[in-house]
Amino acid sequence: MKILYYLPSLYPAGGLERIIIFKANYFADNFPDYEVIVLTSEQRNKPTFFPLSDKVKHIDLDVCIDYPFDQPLVLKLLRFPFLYYKFKKRFIQTLHDEKPDIVISTVRREINFLAELDDGSAKLAELHVTKEFYHPNFSIGISNWLQQWKDRLRTSKLKKMDGVVFLTQQEKMLWPELHNLRVIPNPVVLEPRLSSSCEAKQVIAVGRYVPQKGFDLLIEAWAIVNARHKDWILKIFGEGEGLNLKEQIDSLSLTSCCILEPTTIAIEEKYCESSIFVLSSRYEGFGMVLVEAMTCGVPGVAFNCPSGPSEIIEEGVDGFLVENGNVAQLADRICQLIENDTMRKEMGANAKINSERFNMRNIAILWKDLFDSCTGKANKV
């Protein structure tokens, strides 16, 4: 079985890159009859942020369509036709050279032509972004029309794929036009050696500094929490530009108790040093950091956003779900866990147990069943 994943690059410290590398490593390292290739197009000779197994073959097409990211729109439009032609040609040539049994798309530009290719491989798509907010900046007028057109185009391409994988049942329900569907959650990447004692007076959040993650709402909620519990601190691990989070923290006089921390590969240690995890996202494809925290025995408080948290947290058992965007309720649930040591520790223990369903051993069974069905095999894990 030869499997080829495609995504633009492997150097960002993003969730998509982390998950694809983790799955590629797992199948290459644990299944001797699997050959795994990760195909990128804009790696630019940069090292991967997350370690890639020596058993995984990495091929880069060296076609930079998006980079430089600050290029003028007019220049990007002028360059696009030639670069896209070059990208497509090299992509197709790679499939003919490598002859994979299965090609897995992360639904980027390759989705426009992948299903039509007659190279003998089964074509799968896995979506990591919720449909409702695929392009959240498109809202009115011509932008809204463009969004609807792109949605229809993307749907027409997905219909032709041999399989489409969603991370949640909630997301699957948003695509009634499709019939070739599977739901396979993201696996938890961490295998923690330690667990949180849930005694430290520290709350943690993790994610990119972008509007999607709702850290502005979390900081607003933390001002309420801090008024009641000045001995607790909030640490937000992430990176990004364009948001005035530091200014917001300073304006609310939270500088000493709300700290912006850089992205770290030692995130397991940071979870274990904390007692509560908060997911303040306005929307998610899944919510992988929530599962990671739970695996480390940390109870979660999350906005019940589309889509993911409601299929991860069992309300009142291993965490709390909060009305999406309700800052006051978010603060209240955080305070509830701060003020009840027994509840916090019990929820943390339950979180660790319940997160086991996302272990890669269990997720691999679902993927292998899909691979075998696509290639006509009946082997089992």
JODA-V818261 format. One record per backbone hydrogen bond with DSSP energy under -0.5 kcal/mol. NH is the residue of the N-H (numbers start at 1). CO is the residue of the C=O. Records with the same first field share a line. If there is no record, write none. Layout:
NH=CO, CO
This chain:
3=1, 35
4=102
5=37
6=104
7=39
18=14
19=15
20=16
21=17
22=18
23=19
24=20
25=21
26=22
27=23
28=24
29=25
30=26
31=27
32=30
34=31
35=1
36=55
37=3
38=57
39=5, 37
40=59
41=8
42=8
46=43
49=10
50=10
56=53
57=36, 55
59=38, 57
61=40
63=41
65=63
71=68
76=72
77=73
78=74
79=75
80=76
81=77
83=79
84=80
85=81
86=82
87=83
88=84
89=85
90=86
91=87
92=88
93=89
94=90
95=91
96=92
97=93
98=94
99=95
101=2
102=2
103=122
104=4
105=103, 124
106=6
111=108
112=109
113=110
114=110
116=113
117=113, 114
119=117
122=101
124=103, 122
125=163
126=105
127=165
133=130
134=131
136=133
138=135
139=137
143=140
144=140
145=141
146=142
147=143
148=144
149=145
150=146
151=147
152=148
153=149
154=150
155=151
156=152
157=153
158=154
159=155
160=156, 157
161=158
162=123
163=123
164=180
165=125
166=182
172=168
173=169
174=171
175=172
178=175
181=179
182=164
184=166, 182
188=358
196=296
197=272
202=200
203=233
204=276
205=235
207=237
209=239
210=208
213=210
214=211
217=214
218=214
219=215
220=216
221=217
222=218
223=219
224=220, 221
225=221
226=222
227=223
228=224, 225
229=225
232=229
233=201
234=257
235=203
236=259
237=205, 235
238=236, 261
245=243
248=244
249=245
250=246
251=247
252=248
253=250
254=249
257=254
258=254
259=234
261=236, 259
269=266
270=266
271=267
272=268
273=269
274=271
275=202
276=202
277=299
278=204
279=301
280=278
282=212
283=212
284=306
290=287
291=287
292=288
293=289
294=290
295=291
296=292, 293
297=294
298=293
299=275, 297
300=318
301=277
302=320
303=279
304=322
305=303
311=308
312=309
313=309
315=313
316=319
317=314
318=314
319=314
320=300
322=302
326=323
327=325
330=326
331=327
332=328
333=329
334=330
335=331
336=332
337=333
338=334
339=335
340=336
341=339
344=340
345=341
346=342
347=343
348=344
349=345
350=346
351=347
352=348
353=349
354=350
355=351
356=353
357=354
358=355
359=356
362=359
363=359
364=360
365=361
366=362
367=363
368=364
369=365
370=366
371=367
372=368
373=369
374=370
375=371
377=372
